[in-house]
Amino acid sequence: MARIGIIGTGWGARVQVPEFREAGLEVVAIAGHNAERTRRAAEQLDLEPFDDWHTLIESDVDLVTIVTPPSEHLQMATAVLDAGKHVLCEKPTALNVDEATQLVAAAQRHPDQLALFDHELRFLPSFRAARERMGDLGGIRYAEVRYASPSRGDRTRAWNWWSDANHGGGIWGAVGSHFVDTLRFLGMEIEAVQAMLQIIIAERPFENGTRRVTSDDFASVNLRIAGGAVAAITLSTVASGPDEPSTITIHGEEGAMRLVGEELLTAMRGEPFTVATSADRSDRKGNSAGGAFGSGTYHLGRAHRRGSRSRRSYCPCDCRHVRRRPRATARARRGTGVERERRIVGHCLEGALASRRLARGRLAPDPARRQTLAVTPAAGRAPGQPPRRTALRP
């Protein structure tokens, strides 16, 4: 079994360690910036502490999960890959497109290593069920995403890296990246974006005074989807009301679908929503009204566990896509298999179709694509209908 080391004493220690262990993974080491906090977390979680993340990478771990501010992702992920280790990196990808492009290049240099970004929501059973049911909706009309949290609504909450755009802070990167990935996971390719990012609380307490906030705490984003559909995303981390359940609602010609936490609700046209997939365990660490991120982490861990037990090397997502370059099967000789199995950043990427567009210069590189999902070409598929795949059941 792969030995896992974690860089980061926040979410990594609080959520990834217990959820990965429950999923059957072996988490053995942790590193952080604060030596005292790192040793305290290591003692509580029975981990080997490292004061320097470089030393953790040089240890006998097989996979390193990076749970740090985005400003550190490029340096850390590149070092992990260059050390011959697999990497699971938190989102958002990096500070800008240039850094994201460098991450892609680093993964391309190490095609036999796993290079995955942590969009854990797509591993939830409800999200996988939604993907399977997208065809029931007919053509997609529009999608709505709403996230309203008071978590940073208190003006006395202290300034930290989350308030700093130079470190990659802000709600659009922290939360918007999840929902953009979800829309694309459900088969909705984004063609154009119109956005307003706002700083509502402009300064926060810092040491003996205050410090200016430079990252967004509110986002209103409109998207144009391939095939004629549209989407609207509204995100706030400074809500004045309660912590409301986040919702992703998709309206089609024949009905609608709504994702709330770990539940999938469906409704045929004109009928009320009914539960199609119920929650697994809402009390997991990391879960909140904003999303079942803790449960997603557990299911991601289970997927890794399934892949590590398999004789062949599969991606850790639900697609059952082989990470190794395929043999020249009959399908490949027909000109589809090689396209489907092409690996761009160390494992199967979202989409042979996307790779062909990139090769032809019709699609700019998008860091959000670096997530495991095998897709088939769009030919013969209605707009809004998700790509076909073979499911790997829990």
C-alpha positions as CSV (number, residue, x, y, z in Angstrom):
1,M,0.0,0.0,0.0
2,A,1.2,3.5,-0.8
3,R,2.6,5.5,2.2
4,I,1.1,9.0,2.3
5,G,2.8,12.1,3.6
6,I,0.9,15.4,4.0
7,I,2.2,18.9,3.7
8,G,-0.1,21.2,5.7
9,T,-1.4,21.1,9.3
10,G,-4.8,22.6,8.6
11,W,-7.3,20.8,6.3
12,G,-4.7,18.1,5.7
13,A,-4.5,17.2,9.4
14,R,-8.1,17.9,10.4
15,V,-9.8,16.1,7.4
16,Q,-7.5,14.2,5.1
17,V,-5.7,12.1,7.8
18,P,-8.9,10.7,9.4
19,E,-10.9,10.3,6.2
20,F,-8.0,8.7,4.3
21,R,-7.3,6.3,7.1
22,E,-11.0,5.3,7.3
23,A,-10.9,4.7,3.6
24,G,-8.0,2.2,4.2
25,L,-5.0,4.3,3.2
26,E,-1.8,4.5,5.2
27,V,-1.0,8.1,6.2
28,V,2.4,8.2,7.9
29,A,3.9,11.7,7.9
30,I,3.1,15.4,8.1
31,A,5.1,18.6,7.5
32,G,4.1,22.2,8.2
33,H,5.5,25.7,8.5
34,N,5.1,25.9,12.3
35,A,7.3,23.3,13.9
36,E,5.4,23.3,17.3
37,R,2.1,23.0,15.6
38,T,3.4,20.2,13.3
39,R,4.8,18.2,16.2
40,R,1.5,18.7,18.1
41,A,-0.6,17.5,15.1
42,A,1.8,14.6,14.6
43,E,1.5,13.4,18.2
44,Q,-2.3,13.6,18.1
45,L,-2.5,11.7,14.8
46,D,0.4,9.3,15.3
47,L,2.4,10.6,12.4
48,E,6.1,11.3,11.9
49,P,6.6,15.0,12.0
50,F,8.9,17.0,9.6
51,D,9.8,20.6,10.1
52,D,10.7,21.0,6.5
53,W,8.6,19.8,3.6
54,H,11.7,19.1,1.5
55,T,12.7,16.5,4.1
56,L,9.3,14.8,4.0
57,I,9.5,14.5,0.2
58,E,13.0,12.8,0.6
59,S,11.6,10.3,3.1
60,D,10.1,6.9,2.2
61,V,6.6,8.2,1.4
62,D,5.1,7.2,-2.0
63,L,2.4,9.9,-2.4
64,V,2.5,13.5,-1.1
65,T,-0.7,15.5,-0.6
66,I,-0.1,19.3,-0.8
67,V,-2.6,21.2,1.4
68,T,-1.1,24.7,1.4
69,P,-1.9,28.1,-0.1
70,P,-1.9,28.1,-3.9
71,S,1.2,30.3,-4.0
72,E,3.2,27.3,-2.9
73,H,1.7,24.7,-5.2
74,L,4.1,25.1,-8.2
75,Q,7.3,24.7,-6.2
76,M,6.0,21.9,-4.0
77,A,4.2,19.8,-6.7
78,T,7.2,20.1,-9.0
79,A,9.6,19.0,-6.3
80,V,7.4,16.0,-5.4
81,L,7.3,14.8,-9.0
82,D,11.0,15.4,-9.5
83,A,11.6,13.3,-6.4
84,G,9.8,10.4,-8.1
85,K,6.7,10.6,-5.9
86,H,3.0,10.7,-6.7
87,V,1.2,14.0,-5.9
88,L,-2.3,15.1,-4.8
89,C,-2.5,18.9,-4.8
90,E,-5.2,21.1,-3.4
91,K,-7.1,23.5,-5.6
92,P,-7.1,26.2,-6.9
93,T,-4.3,25.1,-9.2
94,A,-1.9,27.9,-8.9
95,L,-1.7,31.7,-8.9
96,N,-2.0,32.2,-12.7
97,V,-2.0,30.4,-16.1
98,D,1.8,30.6,-16.4
99,E,2.2,28.6,-13.2
100,A,-0.5,26.2,-14.2
101,T,1.3,25.6,-17.5
102,Q,4.5,24.8,-15.7
103,L,2.7,22.3,-13.5
104,V,1.3,20.6,-16.6
105,A,4.9,20.4,-18.0
106,A,6.2,19.0,-14.8
107,A,3.6,16.2,-14.8
108,Q,4.3,15.5,-18.5
109,R,8.0,14.9,-17.6
110,H,6.8,12.1,-15.2
111,P,4.2,10.2,-17.1
112,D,4.3,7.1,-14.8
113,Q,3.4,9.2,-11.7
114,L,0.0,10.2,-10.5
115,A,-0.6,14.0,-10.7
116,L,-4.1,14.9,-9.4
117,F,-5.8,18.0,-8.2
118,D,-8.2,17.5,-5.3
119,H,-11.7,18.1,-6.7
120,E,-13.1,15.6,-4.2
121,L,-16.8,16.4,-4.8
122,R,-16.8,14.4,-8.1
123,F,-16.1,11.3,-6.1
124,L,-19.3,11.5,-4.1
125,P,-21.9,8.9,-5.0
126,S,-24.5,11.6,-5.6
127,F,-22.3,13.4,-8.1
128,R,-21.5,10.2,-9.9
129,A,-25.2,9.4,-10.0
130,A,-26.0,12.9,-11.4
131,R,-23.5,12.3,-14.1
132,E,-25.2,9.1,-15.1
133,R,-28.6,10.7,-15.2
134,M,-27.7,13.8,-17.2
135,G,-29.1,12.3,-20.3
136,D,-32.6,12.0,-18.7
137,L,-32.9,15.8,-18.7
138,G,-32.7,16.2,-22.4
139,G,-30.9,19.2,-23.7
140,I,-29.6,21.5,-20.9
141,R,-31.3,24.9,-20.7
142,Y,-29.4,26.5,-17.8
143,A,-27.7,25.8,-14.5
144,E,-27.7,27.7,-11.2
145,V,-25.1,27.4,-8.4
146,R,-25.5,29.1,-5.0
147,Y,-23.2,29.2,-2.1
148,A,-23.8,31.5,0.9
149,S,-21.7,31.2,4.0
150,P,-21.1,33.5,7.0
151,S,-17.8,32.0,7.7
152,R,-15.9,35.2,7.0
153,G,-18.7,37.6,7.7
154,D,-17.4,38.7,11.1
155,R,-15.3,41.8,10.6
156,T,-13.2,41.0,13.7
157,R,-11.9,37.8,12.1
158,A,-8.2,38.1,11.7
159,W,-6.4,38.6,8.4
160,N,-4.6,35.5,7.1
161,W,-3.4,34.2,3.7
162,W,-7.0,33.7,2.6
163,S,-7.4,37.5,2.5
164,D,-4.3,37.9,0.3
165,A,-4.6,37.6,-3.5
166,N,-0.8,37.2,-3.8
167,H,-1.2,33.9,-1.9
168,G,-4.2,32.7,-3.9
169,G,-6.9,33.6,-1.4
170,G,-10.5,34.4,-2.2
171,I,-13.8,32.6,-2.6
172,W,-13.6,32.2,-6.4
173,G,-10.5,30.1,-6.2
174,A,-11.4,28.3,-3.0
175,V,-15.0,27.5,-3.8
176,G,-15.7,28.5,-7.4
177,S,-13.1,26.0,-8.6
178,H,-15.1,23.2,-7.1
179,F,-18.3,24.2,-8.9
180,V,-16.7,24.9,-12.2
181,D,-15.2,21.4,-12.0
182,T,-18.6,20.0,-11.2
183,L,-20.3,21.6,-14.2
184,R,-17.6,20.2,-16.4
185,F,-17.8,16.8,-14.7
186,L,-21.5,16.8,-15.6
187,G,-20.7,17.4,-19.3
188,M,-21.0,21.2,-19.5
189,E,-18.1,22.8,-21.3
190,I,-17.6,26.5,-20.7
191,E,-17.2,28.7,-23.8
192,A,-17.3,32.3,-22.3
193,V,-17.3,33.9,-18.8
194,Q,-18.5,37.2,-17.4
195,A,-17.6,37.8,-13.8
196,M,-17.8,40.3,-10.9
197,L,-15.5,39.6,-8.0
198,Q,-16.0,41.9,-5.0
199,I,-14.2,42.6,-1.7
200,I,-17.0,43.4,0.8
201,I,-14.9,43.4,4.0
202,A,-11.9,45.6,2.9
203,E,-9.7,45.2,6.0
204,R,-9.2,42.8,8.9
205,P,-7.4,42.8,12.2
206,F,-3.7,41.9,11.9
207,E,-1.2,41.9,14.8
208,N,-1.7,45.3,16.5
209,G,-3.6,47.0,13.8
210,T,-5.4,46.1,10.6
211,R,-4.4,44.9,7.1
212,R,-6.0,45.4,3.7
213,V,-7.9,42.5,2.2
214,T,-7.0,42.0,-1.5
215,S,-8.9,38.8,-2.3
216,D,-12.6,38.5,-3.2
217,D,-15.2,37.4,-0.6
218,F,-18.1,37.6,-3.1
219,A,-18.4,36.4,-6.7
220,S,-21.1,36.6,-9.3
221,V,-20.2,34.7,-12.4
222,N,-22.2,34.1,-15.6
223,L,-21.1,31.3,-18.0
224,R,-22.0,30.4,-21.6
225,I,-22.0,26.6,-22.1
226,A,-21.3,24.8,-25.3
227,G,-24.5,23.9,-27.0
228,G,-26.4,27.1,-26.1
229,A,-27.0,26.6,-22.4
230,V,-26.0,29.2,-19.7
231,A,-25.0,29.0,-16.1
232,A,-25.0,31.5,-13.1
233,I,-22.8,31.1,-10.1
234,T,-23.2,33.2,-6.9
235,L,-20.8,32.7,-4.1
236,S,-20.5,34.6,-0.8
237,T,-18.4,33.9,2.3
238,V,-19.7,37.1,4.1
239,A,-23.4,36.2,4.3
240,S,-25.3,37.8,7.2
241,G,-27.8,35.0,7.6
242,P,-27.3,31.3,8.5
243,D,-24.9,28.9,6.8
244,E,-27.2,27.8,4.0
245,P,-26.9,24.5,2.1
246,S,-25.1,25.0,-1.2
247,T,-27.1,24.0,-4.3
248,I,-26.3,23.1,-7.9
249,T,-29.5,23.0,-10.0
250,I,-29.6,22.0,-13.6
251,H,-32.6,22.6,-15.8
252,G,-33.2,20.6,-18.9
253,E,-35.9,20.2,-21.5
254,E,-37.4,17.2,-19.8
255,G,-36.7,17.9,-16.1
256,A,-34.4,19.2,-13.5
257,M,-31.7,17.9,-11.1
258,R,-30.4,19.4,-7.9
259,L,-27.3,18.5,-5.8
260,V,-27.4,19.5,-2.1
261,G,-24.7,18.2,0.1
262,E,-24.6,14.4,-0.5
263,E,-28.1,14.3,-1.9
264,L,-29.2,14.2,-5.5
265,L,-32.8,15.4,-6.1
266,T,-34.5,15.0,-9.5
267,A,-37.8,16.2,-10.9
268,M,-39.5,15.7,-14.2
269,R,-41.0,18.7,-15.9
270,G,-43.6,20.4,-13.7
271,E,-43.2,17.8,-10.8
272,P,-41.7,18.4,-7.3
273,F,-38.1,17.3,-6.5
274,T,-37.7,13.9,-5.0
275,V,-34.6,12.2,-3.5
276,A,-32.8,10.0,-6.0
277,T,-29.6,9.5,-4.0
278,S,-29.4,10.0,-0.2
279,A,-26.6,11.0,2.0
280,D,-23.9,8.7,3.2
281,R,-22.7,10.2,6.4
282,S,-23.2,14.0,6.9
283,D,-21.2,14.1,10.2
284,R,-17.8,13.5,8.6
285,K,-15.0,16.0,9.4
286,G,-14.9,18.7,6.7
287,N,-18.6,18.5,5.9
288,S,-20.6,21.7,6.2
289,A,-23.7,23.3,4.7
290,G,-21.4,24.6,2.0
291,G,-20.6,21.1,0.7
292,A,-19.7,17.5,1.6
293,F,-16.0,18.0,1.2
294,G,-15.2,15.6,4.0
295,S,-17.3,12.8,2.5
296,G,-15.7,13.6,-0.9
297,T,-12.3,13.2,0.7
298,Y,-13.3,9.8,2.1
299,H,-14.6,8.6,-1.3
300,L,-11.5,9.9,-3.0
301,G,-9.5,7.8,-0.6
302,R,-11.6,4.7,-1.3
303,A,-11.0,5.2,-5.0
304,H,-7.2,5.4,-4.4
305,R,-7.5,2.2,-2.3
306,R,-9.3,0.4,-5.0
307,G,-6.7,1.4,-7.6
308,S,-3.8,0.4,-5.4
309,R,-5.3,-3.1,-4.9
310,S,-5.8,-3.6,-8.6
311,R,-3.3,-5.6,-10.6
312,R,-3.5,-2.9,-13.3
313,S,-2.8,0.8,-12.7
314,Y,-6.1,2.6,-12.7
315,C,-6.9,6.3,-12.2
316,P,-8.2,6.9,-8.7
317,C,-11.5,8.4,-10.0
318,D,-14.7,6.5,-11.0
319,C,-13.8,6.2,-14.6
320,R,-11.7,2.9,-14.4
321,H,-9.4,4.4,-17.0
322,V,-6.0,2.7,-17.2
323,R,-3.1,5.1,-16.4
324,R,-0.6,3.2,-18.4
325,R,-0.3,3.7,-22.2
326,P,-2.6,1.1,-23.8
327,R,-1.7,-1.7,-26.1
328,A,-2.7,-1.5,-29.8
329,T,-6.2,-3.0,-29.3
330,A,-8.8,-3.3,-32.0
331,R,-10.4,-0.2,-30.7
332,A,-7.0,1.6,-30.9
333,R,-6.5,0.4,-34.4
334,R,-9.9,1.9,-35.3
335,G,-8.5,5.2,-34.2
336,T,-10.4,5.7,-31.0
337,G,-8.6,3.8,-28.3
338,V,-5.3,5.7,-28.5
339,E,-7.2,9.0,-28.4
340,R,-9.2,7.8,-25.3
341,E,-6.1,6.6,-23.5
342,R,-3.8,9.5,-24.2
343,R,-2.2,10.8,-21.0
344,I,-1.2,14.5,-20.8
345,V,-0.4,15.1,-17.2
346,G,0.5,11.8,-15.7
347,H,-2.9,10.1,-15.8
348,C,-6.0,10.2,-17.9
349,L,-7.1,13.8,-18.3
350,E,-10.6,15.1,-18.8
351,G,-10.9,14.3,-22.3
352,A,-9.5,12.9,-25.4
353,L,-11.8,15.5,-27.1
354,A,-10.1,18.3,-25.2
355,S,-6.6,17.0,-26.1
356,R,-7.5,17.0,-29.7
357,R,-8.7,20.6,-29.5
358,L,-5.5,21.5,-27.7
359,A,-3.4,19.9,-30.4
360,R,-5.3,21.8,-33.1
361,G,-4.9,25.1,-31.3
362,R,-8.7,25.6,-30.8
363,L,-8.7,25.5,-27.0
364,A,-6.4,27.4,-24.6
365,P,-4.8,25.2,-21.9
366,D,-7.0,25.3,-18.8
367,P,-5.6,24.2,-15.4
368,A,-9.1,23.1,-14.3
369,R,-8.8,20.2,-16.8
370,R,-6.2,18.4,-14.8
371,Q,-8.5,15.9,-13.2
372,T,-9.0,12.2,-13.9
373,L,-11.9,11.5,-16.2
374,A,-12.0,9.5,-19.4
375,V,-14.4,10.9,-22.0
376,T,-15.5,9.9,-25.4
377,P,-15.8,12.2,-28.4
378,A,-18.9,14.4,-28.6
379,A,-20.1,12.8,-31.9
380,G,-23.6,11.3,-31.4
381,R,-24.1,13.0,-28.1
382,A,-26.8,15.6,-27.4
383,P,-25.7,19.0,-25.9
384,G,-25.4,18.7,-22.2
385,Q,-25.3,14.9,-22.1
386,P,-22.2,13.7,-20.3
387,P,-19.5,11.6,-21.9
388,R,-19.9,7.9,-21.7
389,R,-17.7,5.9,-19.4
390,T,-17.5,2.6,-17.5
391,A,-18.2,3.0,-13.8
392,L,-16.1,1.5,-11.1
393,R,-18.6,0.8,-8.3
394,P,-17.7,1.2,-4.6
